[in-house]
Amino acid sequence: MNLGNYVDNLGISVYSLSKKSTVPYTTLSSICNGSADIKECRVNTLIKIADALRVNLLDIINNSLSA
């Protein structure tokens, strides 16, 4: 499952994840809607997202999140 679907399944908004992770909303929105390739994101950005969601970083990178 990709990050956008995972966030939707959790019932949280991209905006709230942005606030919790300190990743800019536009960056997070681009990742979630697929216009930015997650494999080209900075590691620091992915770590912030993983920490905010309390998931493994590799699960985000490999699109293997499960809700």
C-alpha positions as CSV (number, residue, x, y, z in Angstrom):
1,M,0.0,0.0,0.0
2,N,1.4,3.4,-0.9
3,L,1.7,6.2,1.6
4,G,-1.4,8.1,0.4
5,N,-3.6,5.1,0.7
6,Y,-2.1,4.3,4.1
7,V,-2.8,7.8,5.4
8,D,-6.4,7.6,4.1
9,N,-6.9,4.3,5.8
10,L,-5.7,5.6,9.1
11,G,-8.3,8.4,8.8
12,I,-5.8,11.2,9.2
13,S,-5.3,14.2,6.9
14,V,-2.2,15.1,5.0
15,Y,-2.4,18.4,6.8
16,S,-2.3,16.8,10.3
17,L,0.5,14.5,9.3
18,S,2.4,17.5,8.0
19,K,2.1,19.2,11.3
20,K,3.0,16.1,13.3
21,S,6.0,15.3,11.1
22,T,7.1,18.8,10.4
23,V,7.3,17.9,6.7
24,P,5.9,20.8,4.6
25,Y,2.3,20.2,3.5
26,T,3.2,20.6,-0.2
27,T,6.0,18.0,0.0
28,L,3.8,15.5,1.8
29,S,0.9,16.1,-0.5
30,S,3.1,15.5,-3.5
31,I,4.3,12.2,-2.0
32,C,0.8,11.1,-1.0
33,N,-0.8,11.8,-4.4
34,G,2.0,10.2,-6.3
35,S,3.4,13.3,-8.1
36,A,6.7,12.9,-6.2
37,D,8.6,9.6,-6.3
38,I,9.1,8.5,-2.7
39,K,12.4,6.9,-3.7
40,E,13.7,10.3,-4.7
41,C,12.8,12.0,-1.4
42,R,15.4,13.0,1.1
43,V,16.1,10.4,3.8
44,N,15.5,13.0,6.5
45,T,12.0,13.7,5.1
46,L,11.1,10.0,5.1
47,I,12.4,9.5,8.6
48,K,10.2,12.3,9.8
49,I,7.2,10.7,8.1
50,A,8.0,7.3,9.5
51,D,8.5,8.6,13.0
52,A,5.2,10.5,12.9
53,L,3.3,7.4,11.7
54,R,5.3,5.1,13.9
55,V,6.2,2.8,11.1
56,N,9.4,1.3,9.7
57,L,11.2,3.5,7.2
58,L,11.7,0.6,4.8
59,D,8.0,-0.1,4.8
60,I,7.4,3.5,3.4
61,I,10.2,3.1,0.8
62,N,9.0,-0.3,-0.4
63,N,5.3,0.7,-0.4
64,S,4.6,-2.2,1.9
65,L,2.6,-0.4,4.5
66,S,-0.5,-2.2,5.9
67,A,-3.2,-0.7,7.9
